[in-house]
Amino acid sequence: MPEQATSSIVASSLPSSSDRSSSSALQIKEGLESDEEIRRVPEMGGEVAGTSGSGGGGEAGRDRRQSTSEGGGRKRGRSPAEKENKRLKRLLRNRVSAQQARERKKAYVTELEGRVKELEKKNSEVEERLSTLQNENQMLRQILKNTTTGK
């Protein structure tokens, strides 16, 4: 039962796809959050982000080592609730990362499309210039031919 409650809490806190796209666009436009803040996953159970799973740093890590060395806590492994929590956090981080990758790809494709338009325009200008120069060259050759045959 606690696992279901945890998953429903996380699921209800996850934005829908339309909410994610609009909120991420707002975050990017307003510049309120850095990439690190966006990637940070809220902790379940009141822990500070970044302290769980570190094993070596912070007070939580020291408390865990002390309780296991004193024989009062669990030696290894995680409870099913901790496993589910870790899985949900990983899924959330993965979703955020995937959304960022899609946004980067979209920006890259947009940039490439703009570059294609610029290069096509430049190409047509160069082709027009080439045509003009070829016509001028042909006229000059004709003039040269007429002047040398007239002598």
C-alpha positions in Angstrom: 0.0 0.0 0.0 2.8 2.6 0.7 4.2 1.9 -2.7 0.9 2.7 -4.4 0.7 5.9 -2.4 4.2 6.9 -3.4 3.6 6.2 -7.1 0.3 8.1 -7.1 1.9 11.1 -5.4 4.7 11.1 -8.0 2.3 10.5 -10.9 0.1 13.3 -9.8 3.1 15.7 -9.6 4.2 14.8 -13.1 3.0 17.3 -15.7 1.1 16.2 -18.7 2.9 16.4 -22.1 1.2 19.7 -22.9 2.0 21.1 -19.4 5.6 20.0 -19.8 6.2 21.7 -23.1 4.6 24.9 -22.0 6.3 25.0 -18.6 9.7 24.1 -20.1 9.3 26.8 -22.7 8.4 29.3 -19.9 11.4 28.2 -17.9 13.7 28.6 -20.9 12.3 32.0 -21.9 12.2 33.4 -18.4 15.6 31.9 -17.5 14.5 31.3 -13.9 16.0 27.8 -13.5 19.4 26.5 -14.5 19.9 23.1 -16.1 21.0 21.7 -12.8 17.8 22.9 -11.1 15.7 21.5 -13.9 17.4 18.1 -13.6 17.1 18.0 -9.8 14.4 15.5 -8.7 12.4 16.2 -5.6 13.1 13.8 -2.9 10.3 11.8 -1.3 10.4 11.7 2.5 11.8 15.2 3.1 15.5 14.5 2.2 17.5 17.2 0.5 18.2 16.6 -3.2 21.6 15.0 -3.8 22.0 13.5 -0.4 20.3 10.2 -1.0 22.3 7.5 -2.7 25.5 9.4 -2.2 26.6 7.0 0.5 29.7 9.1 1.4 28.6 12.6 1.9 26.1 14.5 4.1 24.5 13.8 7.4 22.3 11.1 5.9 25.3 9.1 4.8 27.0 9.4 8.2 23.7 8.3 10.0 23.4 5.3 7.7 27.0 4.3 8.3 26.6 4.7 12.1 23.4 2.7 12.2 24.8 -0.2 10.1 28.0 -0.3 12.1 26.1 -0.4 15.4 24.0 -3.2 14.1 20.7 -1.4 14.5 19.9 -0.8 10.8 19.7 -2.7 7.6 23.0 -4.1 6.3 22.4 -4.0 2.6 19.6 -3.8 0.1 16.7 -1.5 0.1 13.1 -1.8 1.2 10.5 -2.1 -1.6 9.4 1.5 -1.0 13.0 2.8 -1.4 13.4 0.8 -4.6 10.2 2.1 -6.0 11.1 5.7 -5.0 14.5 5.3 -6.7 12.9 3.9 -9.8 10.4 6.7 -10.0 13.1 9.3 -9.5 15.1 7.6 -12.3 12.1 7.6 -14.6 11.4 11.3 -13.9 15.1 12.2 -14.6 14.9 10.2 -17.8 11.7 12.0 -18.9 13.3 15.4 -18.2 16.5 14.4 -20.1 14.5 13.0 -23.0 12.4 16.3 -23.2 15.6 18.3 -23.2 17.1 16.2 -26.0 14.0 16.7 -28.1 14.1 20.4 -27.6 17.8 20.5 -28.5 17.1 18.4 -31.6 14.3 20.7 -32.6 16.5 23.8 -32.2 19.2 22.1 -34.2 16.8 21.2 -37.1 15.4 24.7 -37.1 18.9 26.2 -37.3 19.8 23.8 -40.2 16.6 24.8 -42.0 17.5 28.4 -41.7 21.0 27.7 -43.0 19.6 25.8 -46.0 17.5 28.8 -46.9 20.5 31.2 -46.6 22.6 28.9 -48.7 19.9 28.4 -51.4 19.6 32.2 -51.6 23.3 32.7 -51.9 23.5 29.9 -54.5 20.9 31.6 -56.7 22.7 34.9 -56.4 26.0 33.2 -57.4 24.3 31.5 -60.4 22.8 34.8 -61.5 26.2 36.4 -61.3 27.8 33.6 -63.2 25.2 33.9 -66.0 25.9 37.7 -66.2 29.6 37.2 -66.4 29.3 34.5 -69.0 27.2 36.8 -71.1 29.7 39.7 -70.7 32.6 37.3 -71.6 30.8 36.2 -74.7 30.1 39.8 -75.8 33.8 40.8 -75.2 35.0 37.8 -77.2 32.7 38.8 -80.0 34.0 42.4 -79.9 37.6 41.1 -79.8 36.9 38.9 -82.8 35.3 41.7 -84.8 38.2 44.1 -84.0 40.9 41.6 -85.0 39.2 40.5 -88.2 38.8 44.2 -89.3 42.5 44.8 -89.5 
